[in-house]
């Protein structure tokens, strides 16, 4: 019976290990695809910038269009048409650059959100009272008060996302409190 159980556990373990390996391969492939897509987007963005720079530097328009309209109406129409086309191209490029910037900003916000969630989980494991409904607010206030006392601004403290930073501030606050109680 023990041999059968051991064999079944071993085969179950092997099966689960293979499943995890397959999932890891899929995740690695997706990560490579994301990295490649970012690289393509960055190249596209730099090419858009180069085209925009080229269009901006090509100011071949005659200085006095009014005189040209009197003396060379066909040339004037061509210059105005070229200027209009160039302006439309620049607007298109700027709209595309704006879209890319929005996409990058959204991606950064998403990454930050994932990072904050992961760090909150780490903090809950390392400092359970931080997440406790009853004690949590007092712990956060102690950390915030100590941070301000140490010279941090409210803005700086509101941007602390790394659980290690929170833990260090908490331990420092506890240390200071222990010194006060000893004195």
Kinemage of the C-alpha trace (Angstrom):
@kinemage 1
@onewidth
@group {chain A} dominant
@subgroup {mainchain}
@vectorlist {calphas} color= white
{ca unk a 1} P 0.000 0.000 0.000
{ca unk a 2} L 2.798 2.400 0.891
{ca unk a 3} L 4.551 1.638 -2.394
{ca unk a 4} L 1.360 2.388 -4.318
{ca unk a 5} L 0.829 5.640 -2.414
{ca unk a 6} L 4.426 6.634 -2.978
{ca unk a 7} L 4.201 5.830 -6.683
{ca unk a 8} L 0.923 7.753 -7.027
{ca unk a 9} L 2.373 10.743 -5.188
{ca unk a 10} L 5.469 10.627 -7.392
{ca unk a 11} L 3.450 10.482 -10.601
{ca unk a 12} L 1.150 13.248 -9.326
{ca unk a 13} L 4.189 15.371 -8.491
{ca unk a 14} L 5.688 14.712 -11.933
{ca unk a 15} L 2.419 15.623 -13.621
{ca unk a 16} L 2.099 18.872 -11.680
{ca unk a 17} L 5.748 19.745 -12.322
{ca unk a 18} L 5.201 19.245 -16.048
{ca unk a 19} L 2.103 21.461 -15.930
{ca unk a 20} L 4.042 24.180 -14.142
{ca unk a 21} L 6.850 23.894 -16.704
{ca unk a 22} L 4.328 24.275 -19.542
{ca unk a 23} L 2.754 27.293 -17.865
{ca unk a 24} L 6.193 28.809 -17.349
{ca unk a 25} L 6.990 28.356 -21.051
{ca unk a 26} L 3.754 30.096 -22.022
{ca unk a 27} L 4.434 32.960 -19.624
{ca unk a 28} L 8.007 33.329 -20.890
{ca unk a 29} L 6.754 33.418 -24.491
{ca unk a 30} L 4.182 36.056 -23.588
{ca unk a 31} L 6.849 38.094 -21.791
{ca unk a 32} L 9.100 37.906 -24.861
{ca unk a 33} L 6.194 38.995 -27.063
{ca unk a 34} L 5.496 41.956 -24.756
{ca unk a 35} L 9.158 42.981 -24.765
{ca unk a 36} L 9.266 42.710 -28.562
{ca unk a 37} L 6.069 44.752 -28.895
{ca unk a 38} L 7.545 47.450 -26.667
{ca unk a 39} L 10.707 47.482 -28.755
{ca unk a 40} L 8.672 47.837 -31.964
{ca unk a 41} L 6.586 50.616 -30.382
{ca unk a 42} L 9.736 52.462 -29.275
{ca unk a 43} L 11.260 52.155 -32.758
{ca unk a 44} L 8.005 53.373 -34.281
{ca unk a 45} L 7.986 56.320 -31.892
{ca unk a 46} L 11.552 57.286 -32.781
{ca unk a 47} L 10.755 57.034 -36.495
{ca unk a 48} L 7.718 59.264 -36.001
{ca unk a 49} L 9.981 61.767 -34.264
{ca unk a 50} L 12.444 61.639 -37.171
{ca unk a 51} L 9.667 62.225 -39.711
{ca unk a 52} L 8.293 65.085 -37.626
{ca unk a 53} L 11.759 66.644 -37.386
{ca unk a 54} L 12.195 66.294 -41.153
{ca unk a 55} L 8.835 67.925 -41.879
{ca unk a 56} L 9.530 70.734 -39.418
{ca unk a 57} L 12.956 71.445 -40.912
{ca unk a 58} L 11.689 71.638 -44.483
{ca unk a 59} L 10.436 75.204 -44.521
{ca unk a 60} L 10.850 75.854 -48.230
{ca unk a 61} L 7.955 78.278 -48.388
{ca unk a 62} L 8.616 81.608 -50.026
{ca unk a 63} L 8.719 84.515 -47.617
{ca unk a 64} L 6.196 86.690 -49.405
{ca unk a 65} L 3.186 84.606 -50.399
{ca unk a 66} L 1.138 87.721 -51.194
{ca unk a 67} L 3.560 88.738 -53.932
{ca unk a 68} L 3.659 85.184 -55.227
{ca unk a 69} L -0.143 85.056 -55.392
{ca unk a 70} L -0.070 88.166 -57.621
{ca unk a 71} L 2.803 87.104 -59.885
{ca unk a 72} L 2.589 83.282 -59.966
{ca unk a 73} L -0.915 82.036 -59.088
{ca unk a 74} L -0.142 78.434 -60.101
{ca unk a 75} L 3.062 78.362 -58.033
{ca unk a 76} L 1.184 79.994 -55.172
{ca unk a 77} L -1.561 77.318 -55.285
{ca unk a 78} L 1.076 74.599 -55.310
{ca unk a 79} L 2.926 76.122 -52.320
{ca unk a 80} L -0.312 76.509 -50.342
{ca unk a 81} L -1.335 72.922 -51.176
{ca unk a 82} L 2.107 71.663 -50.075
{ca unk a 83} L 1.874 73.675 -46.851
{ca unk a 84} L -1.605 72.286 -46.142
{ca unk a 85} L -0.476 68.715 -46.816
{ca unk a 86} L 2.589 69.194 -44.614
{ca unk a 87} L 0.417 70.607 -41.822
{ca unk a 88} L -1.964 67.634 -42.069
{ca unk a 89} L 0.966 65.189 -41.927
{ca unk a 90} L 2.360 66.958 -38.869
{ca unk a 91} L -1.040 66.818 -37.161
{ca unk a 92} L -1.312 63.105 -37.938
{ca unk a 93} L 2.152 62.441 -36.569
{ca unk a 94} L 1.470 64.462 -33.427
{ca unk a 95} L -1.828 62.620 -32.879
{ca unk a 96} L -0.032 59.288 -33.252
{ca unk a 97} L 2.713 60.396 -30.859
{ca unk a 98} L 0.026 61.408 -28.366
{ca unk a 99} L -1.663 58.000 -28.745
{ca unk a 100} L 1.652 56.235 -28.115
{ca unk a 101} L 2.339 58.398 -25.079
{ca unk a 102} L -1.113 57.568 -23.695
{ca unk a 103} L -0.471 53.876 -24.301
{ca unk a 104} L 2.878 54.069 -22.497
{ca unk a 105} L 1.343 55.991 -19.613
{ca unk a 106} L -1.434 53.421 -19.297
{ca unk a 107} L 1.137 50.631 -19.334
{ca unk a 108} L 3.196 52.336 -16.606
{ca unk a 109} L 0.066 52.847 -14.496
{ca unk a 110} L -0.827 49.183 -14.919
{ca unk a 111} L 2.690 48.110 -13.940
{ca unk a 112} L 2.576 50.375 -10.897
{ca unk a 113} L -0.794 48.966 -9.897
{ca unk a 114} L 0.570 45.399 -10.098
{ca unk a 115} L 3.689 46.414 -8.164
{ca unk a 116} L 1.637 48.098 -5.426
{ca unk a 117} L -0.616 45.035 -5.112
{ca unk a 118} L 2.398 42.711 -4.853
{ca unk a 119} L 4.055 44.961 -2.287
{ca unk a 120} L 0.812 45.160 -0.260
{ca unk a 121} L 0.756 41.365 -0.200
{ca unk a 122} L 4.386 41.251 0.972
{ca unk a 123} L 3.627 43.857 3.609
{ca unk a 124} L 0.614 41.889 4.835
{ca unk a 125} L 2.851 38.844 5.252
{ca unk a 126} L 5.728 40.735 6.908
{ca unk a 127} L 3.668 43.097 9.055
{ca unk a 128} L 0.208 41.564 9.584
{ca unk a 129} L -0.968 44.364 11.874
{ca unk a 130} L -0.572 46.832 8.980
{ca unk a 131} L -3.470 45.111 7.189
{ca unk a 132} L -5.460 44.482 10.371
{ca unk a 133} L -8.647 46.538 10.464
{ca unk a 134} L -8.367 47.342 14.156
{ca unk a 135} L -4.629 47.959 14.498
{ca unk a 136} L -3.842 48.969 10.924
{ca unk a 137} L -4.831 52.610 11.122
{ca unk a 138} L -2.742 53.155 14.261
{ca unk a 139} L 0.289 51.458 12.661
{ca unk a 140} L -0.072 53.579 9.513
{ca unk a 141} L -0.417 56.747 11.621
{ca unk a 142} L 2.695 55.834 13.635
{ca unk a 143} L 4.665 55.248 10.433
{ca unk a 144} L 3.373 58.480 8.880
{ca unk a 145} L 4.150 60.487 12.046
{ca unk a 146} L 7.640 59.051 12.294
{ca unk a 147} L 8.253 59.723 8.602
{ca unk a 148} L 7.215 63.359 9.012
{ca unk a 149} L 9.378 63.641 12.130
{ca unk a 150} L 12.297 62.261 10.078
{ca unk a 151} L 11.768 65.006 7.465
{ca unk a 152} L 9.613 63.346 4.825
{ca unk a 153} L 6.801 65.352 3.275
{ca unk a 154} L 3.234 64.069 2.930
{ca unk a 155} L 3.785 63.767 -0.821
{ca unk a 156} L 6.931 61.674 -0.359
{ca unk a 157} L 5.205 59.420 2.154
{ca unk a 158} L 2.215 58.947 -0.147
{ca unk a 159} L 4.564 57.652 -2.835
{ca unk a 160} L 6.147 54.920 -0.710
{ca unk a 161} L 5.119 51.727 -2.483
{ca unk a 162} L 7.954 49.382 -1.599
{ca unk a 163} L 7.111 47.187 1.380
{ca unk a 164} L 10.751 47.275 2.502
{ca unk a 165} L 10.582 51.041 2.953
{ca unk a 166} L 7.424 50.757 5.031
{ca unk a 167} L 9.038 48.045 7.162
{ca unk a 168} L 12.141 50.153 7.750
{ca unk a 169} L 10.044 53.163 8.747
{ca unk a 170} L 7.961 50.973 11.052
{ca unk a 171} L 11.018 49.470 12.737
{ca unk a 172} L 12.613 52.892 13.120
{ca unk a 173} L 9.417 54.249 14.659
{ca unk a 174} L 9.285 51.305 17.055
{ca unk a 175} L 12.924 51.846 17.978
{ca unk a 176} L 12.304 55.514 18.729
{ca unk a 177} L 9.262 54.598 20.820
{ca unk a 178} L 11.300 52.041 22.755
{ca unk a 179} L 13.936 54.709 23.493
{ca unk a 180} L 11.254 57.042 24.816
{ca unk a 181} L 9.869 54.311 27.091
{ca unk a 182} L 13.377 53.446 28.384
{ca unk a 183} L 14.144 57.077 29.250
